[in-house]
Amino acid sequence: MILLMAVAAALGWFANRQLGAPRDRAAVEEIVRAYILEHPEILPEAMENLQRNQGRNQLAQVRESVEQPFPGAVLGNPSGSVTLVEFTDFACGYCRHSVEDVAKLTRENPDLKVVVRELPIISPHSAEAAKMALAAAEQGKYAAFHKAMFAAGQLDAASIEAAARRAGLDLERARKVAASAPVAAELERNLGLAQTLGIGGTPSWVAGDELISGAVGVDRLAEAVNAARAS
């Protein structure tokens, strides 16, 4: 009902602007409301458009922060002229399926910088893995850990340490960095950005002024990257 009222009000406002403001705006909105009740199939599209517009408005306010990576937490070209941001969780199967999509994008777009924002929201071990990933970034080995951790296929203390070893981390140094205040602050920052943008799951993506949810596939991501490049 809230959505119905919002759509009716929006269409009523549009009608007033386009057709000239009638004396009885309520009558126009009632006509629109009746149309929506007769054609409820438009509601999903209207809701999608509403959410997309809200997301873009919020993104415009925080885009610079979203695109600013934790030092080293980048895939592809760190100096790339076009940026794709991924919010990810090592416990997310859809994120795991997207690893090759991102790898293909970076291979085919040498100007692409992929900023990875760790968003540990799924598993009790998600935060531990995210902290180790940022510790790997501090050692210049983020990509190696990212790949090894997703390749593990499971997420627990043992697999996190195994991925760290596979990535060639100095484990003593990594553990200290993982427990540091800057790493904790980064995870809090990512959670805050996700809340601001209305992100409730992973993977989620930002390219230019576009916010995309889910494992949408390499073609959809390439489309968004090309649009961001052209903007």
C-alpha positions as CSV (number, residue, x, y, z in Angstrom):
1,M,0.0,0.0,0.0
2,I,2.9,2.4,0.8
3,L,4.4,1.7,-2.6
4,L,1.0,2.2,-4.3
5,M,0.6,5.6,-2.6
6,A,4.1,6.6,-3.5
7,V,3.7,5.6,-7.1
8,A,0.3,7.3,-7.3
9,A,1.7,10.5,-5.8
10,A,4.7,10.5,-8.1
11,L,2.6,10.0,-11.2
12,G,0.1,12.6,-10.0
13,W,3.0,15.1,-9.6
14,F,4.1,14.2,-13.1
15,A,0.7,14.7,-14.5
16,N,0.4,18.1,-12.8
17,R,3.7,19.2,-14.3
18,Q,3.1,17.9,-17.8
19,L,-0.6,18.6,-18.2
20,G,-1.0,21.8,-16.2
21,A,-1.9,21.7,-12.5
22,P,-5.6,20.9,-12.1
23,R,-7.6,22.5,-9.4
24,D,-8.2,19.1,-7.8
25,R,-4.9,17.3,-7.6
26,A,-6.5,14.7,-5.4
27,A,-8.7,13.8,-8.3
28,V,-5.7,13.2,-10.6
29,E,-4.0,11.0,-8.0
30,E,-7.2,9.0,-7.6
31,I,-7.3,8.4,-11.4
32,V,-3.7,7.3,-11.3
33,R,-4.4,5.1,-8.3
34,A,-7.3,3.4,-10.0
35,Y,-5.1,2.7,-13.1
36,I,-2.4,1.1,-10.9
37,L,-5.0,-1.1,-9.2
38,E,-6.2,-2.2,-12.7
39,H,-2.6,-2.8,-13.8
40,P,-0.6,-4.1,-10.8
41,E,2.0,-5.5,-13.1
42,I,3.7,-2.1,-13.3
43,L,4.5,-2.1,-9.6
44,P,7.7,-4.3,-9.7
45,E,9.1,-2.0,-12.4
46,A,8.1,1.1,-10.5
47,M,9.7,-0.3,-7.3
48,E,12.9,-1.1,-9.1
49,N,13.0,2.4,-10.6
50,L,12.3,4.0,-7.2
51,Q,15.1,2.0,-5.5
52,R,17.5,2.7,-8.4
53,N,16.9,6.4,-8.2
54,Q,17.2,6.4,-4.4
55,G,20.5,4.5,-4.7
56,R,21.9,6.9,-7.2
57,N,21.0,9.9,-5.1
58,Q,22.7,8.3,-2.1
59,L,25.7,7.3,-4.2
60,A,26.3,10.8,-5.4
61,Q,26.9,11.9,-1.8
62,V,29.4,9.2,-1.0
63,R,30.9,8.1,-4.3
64,E,34.3,9.6,-3.6
65,S,34.5,7.6,-0.3
66,V,33.2,4.4,-2.0
67,E,35.9,4.6,-4.7
68,Q,38.8,5.3,-2.3
69,P,40.3,1.9,-1.4
70,F,41.9,0.6,1.7
71,P,45.6,0.8,0.7
72,G,46.4,-2.2,-1.5
73,A,42.9,-3.7,-1.5
74,V,42.7,-3.4,-5.3
75,L,42.5,-5.8,-8.2
76,G,43.4,-5.0,-11.8
77,N,45.3,-1.8,-12.5
78,P,45.8,0.2,-9.2
79,S,46.2,3.4,-11.4
80,G,43.3,2.6,-13.7
81,S,41.2,5.4,-15.1
82,V,37.9,3.6,-14.6
83,T,36.8,2.2,-11.3
84,L,34.6,-0.8,-10.4
85,V,33.8,-1.2,-6.7
86,E,32.8,-4.6,-5.3
87,F,31.3,-5.2,-1.8
88,T,32.2,-8.8,-1.0
89,D,32.2,-11.4,1.7
90,F,34.5,-14.5,1.6
91,A,31.6,-16.6,2.9
92,C,29.4,-15.6,-0.1
93,G,29.0,-18.3,-2.8
94,Y,27.8,-15.7,-5.3
95,C,31.0,-13.7,-4.7
96,R,33.0,-16.8,-5.3
97,H,31.3,-17.4,-8.6
98,S,32.1,-13.7,-9.5
99,V,35.8,-14.1,-9.0
100,E,36.4,-15.3,-12.6
101,D,34.1,-12.5,-13.9
102,V,36.3,-9.9,-12.3
103,A,39.4,-11.6,-13.5
104,K,38.1,-11.6,-17.1
105,L,37.2,-7.9,-16.8
106,T,40.6,-6.9,-15.6
107,R,42.3,-9.0,-18.4
108,E,40.1,-7.3,-21.0
109,N,40.2,-3.8,-19.6
110,P,43.8,-2.8,-18.7
111,D,42.5,0.6,-17.5
112,L,40.2,-1.0,-14.9
113,K,40.8,-0.6,-11.2
114,V,38.6,-2.8,-9.0
115,V,38.3,-1.5,-5.5
116,V,37.3,-4.3,-3.2
117,R,35.3,-3.4,-0.1
118,E,35.3,-6.1,2.5
119,L,31.7,-6.5,3.9
120,P,31.8,-9.4,6.4
121,I,28.1,-10.0,7.1
122,I,27.4,-13.7,6.4
123,S,29.5,-16.0,8.5
124,P,31.0,-15.9,12.0
125,H,34.4,-16.3,10.2
126,S,33.7,-13.5,7.6
127,A,35.3,-10.8,9.7
128,E,38.4,-12.8,10.5
129,A,38.9,-13.5,6.7
130,A,38.2,-9.8,5.9
131,K,40.8,-8.7,8.4
132,M,43.4,-11.1,7.0
133,A,42.6,-9.8,3.5
134,L,43.3,-6.2,4.6
135,A,46.5,-7.4,6.3
136,A,47.5,-9.0,3.0
137,A,46.8,-5.7,1.3
138,E,49.3,-4.1,3.7
139,Q,51.9,-6.5,2.4
140,G,51.1,-5.9,-1.2
141,K,49.6,-9.4,-1.6
142,Y,45.8,-8.7,-1.5
143,A,45.1,-10.3,-4.9
144,A,47.0,-13.5,-4.0
145,F,45.0,-13.8,-0.7
146,H,41.7,-12.9,-2.3
147,K,42.2,-15.7,-4.9
148,A,43.4,-18.3,-2.4
149,M,40.7,-17.6,0.1
150,F,37.9,-17.9,-2.4
151,A,39.5,-21.0,-3.9
152,A,39.4,-22.7,-0.5
153,G,35.7,-23.4,-0.9
154,Q,35.1,-23.1,2.9
155,L,35.6,-20.5,5.5
156,D,37.1,-21.3,8.9
157,A,40.2,-20.5,10.9
158,A,42.2,-23.3,9.3
159,S,41.3,-22.3,5.7
160,I,42.0,-18.6,6.5
161,E,45.5,-19.4,7.7
162,A,46.1,-21.8,4.8
163,A,45.1,-19.1,2.3
164,A,47.5,-16.6,4.1
165,R,50.3,-19.1,3.8
166,R,49.5,-19.8,0.1
167,A,49.6,-16.1,-0.6
168,G,53.0,-15.9,1.0
169,L,52.2,-13.6,3.9
170,D,54.4,-12.9,6.8
171,L,51.9,-14.4,9.3
172,E,53.2,-12.7,12.4
173,R,53.1,-9.3,10.8
174,A,49.7,-10.1,9.2
175,R,48.1,-11.1,12.5
176,K,49.2,-7.8,14.1
177,V,47.8,-5.7,11.2
178,A,44.6,-7.8,11.2
179,A,44.1,-6.8,14.8
180,S,44.9,-3.2,14.3
181,A,42.6,-0.1,14.7
182,P,42.9,0.9,11.0
183,V,41.6,-2.5,9.8
184,A,38.7,-2.4,12.3
185,A,37.9,1.2,11.1
186,E,37.9,0.1,7.5
187,L,35.3,-2.7,8.2
188,E,33.2,-0.2,10.1
189,R,33.5,2.3,7.2
190,N,32.4,-0.4,4.7
191,L,29.4,-1.3,6.8
192,G,28.4,2.4,7.0
193,L,28.8,2.9,3.2
194,A,26.7,-0.3,2.6
195,Q,24.0,1.0,4.9
196,T,24.0,4.4,3.2
197,L,23.6,2.8,-0.2
198,G,21.0,0.4,0.9
199,I,23.3,-2.6,0.2
200,G,21.9,-5.6,2.1
201,G,23.9,-8.5,0.5
202,T,27.0,-9.4,-1.5
203,P,28.2,-9.1,-4.1
204,S,27.2,-5.6,-4.8
205,W,28.9,-3.3,-7.3
206,V,29.3,0.4,-8.0
207,A,30.4,1.6,-11.5
208,G,30.1,5.3,-12.1
209,D,26.7,6.4,-10.8
210,E,25.3,2.9,-11.1
211,L,24.6,0.5,-8.2
212,I,24.2,-3.2,-9.1
213,S,23.2,-6.1,-6.8
214,G,24.1,-9.7,-7.1
215,A,26.2,-12.0,-9.3
216,V,25.0,-10.5,-12.5
217,G,27.7,-12.0,-14.8
218,V,30.6,-10.6,-16.7
219,D,28.5,-9.1,-19.6
220,R,26.4,-6.9,-17.2
221,L,29.5,-5.8,-15.3
222,A,31.3,-5.0,-18.6
223,E,28.3,-2.9,-19.7
224,A,28.5,-0.9,-16.4
225,V,32.2,-0.4,-16.7
226,N,31.9,0.8,-20.3
227,A,29.1,3.2,-19.2
228,A,31.4,4.5,-16.4
229,R,34.2,5.0,-18.8
230,A,32.1,7.0,-21.1
231,S,30.6,9.2,-18.4
